[in-house]
Amino acid sequence: MINKNILKNQYARRAIAFYFDSLIITFLALTYLFLFDREGPTIECDTLFCWNTSRIAIFQVLFYIIYFLFMEYFFQFTIGKRILGFSVAGEKNKMFFWKILMRTLIRLIPLNIFSFLVDNNRLFWHEKWTKIITQNKKKLNAS
């Protein structure tokens, strides 16, 4: 069972939301590979469910980009953010799509997950550089 104090911490809740999204992305990528991959399993594998790990990684990154770009652009949340009560907030203008794309690609930088620790405003790089932030939906509805 999850400690309620952990759920009050925004960064822990955002990490849990990202974990949910990662599970969804992994499920989508593996489902696609299982159903539609023409190459099938690699030669060195003994079972039907074994693919080349680099192909899995490539498809996960591809589905990662598509998932975050689609969900944040059209809905301003991902499924994980929605479950934990978050939404993305930014000025929705003709540059919004490109900012969401940039935000998604910046998240691929491995040190991005620690970037809020060195920022005075406690923003991640993908928020600071695109000016699109993740906020608690309750705070958005109150304003």
Rosetta blueprint (number, residue, H / E / L):
1 M L
2 I L
3 N L
4 K H
5 N H
6 I H
7 L H
8 K H
9 N L
10 Q H
11 Y H
12 A H
13 R H
14 R H
15 A H
16 I H
17 A H
18 F H
19 Y H
20 F H
21 D H
22 S H
23 L H
24 I H
25 I H
26 T H
27 F H
28 L H
29 A H
30 L H
31 T H
32 Y H
33 L H
34 F H
35 L H
36 F H
37 D L
38 R L
39 E L
40 G L
41 P L
42 T L
43 I L
44 E L
45 C L
46 D L
47 T L
48 L L
49 F L
50 C L
51 W L
52 N L
53 T H
54 S H
55 R H
56 I H
57 A H
58 I H
59 F H
60 Q H
61 V H
62 L H
63 F H
64 Y H
65 I H
66 I H
67 Y H
68 F H
69 L H
70 F H
71 M H
72 E H
73 Y H
74 F H
75 F L
76 Q L
77 F L
78 T L
79 I H
80 G H
81 K H
82 R H
83 I H
84 L L
85 G L
86 F E
87 S E
88 V E
89 A E
90 G L
91 E L
92 K L
93 N L
94 K L
95 M L
96 F H
97 F H
98 W H
99 K H
100 I H
101 L H
102 M H
103 R H
104 T H
105 L H
106 I H
107 R L
108 L L
109 I L
110 P H
111 L H
112 N H
113 I H
114 F H
115 S H
116 F H
117 L H
118 V H
119 D L
120 N L
121 N L
122 R L
123 L L
124 F L
125 W H
126 H H
127 E H
128 K H
129 W L
130 T L
131 K L
132 I L
133 I E
134 T E
135 Q E
136 N E
137 K H
138 K H
139 K H
140 L H
141 N H
142 A H
143 S L
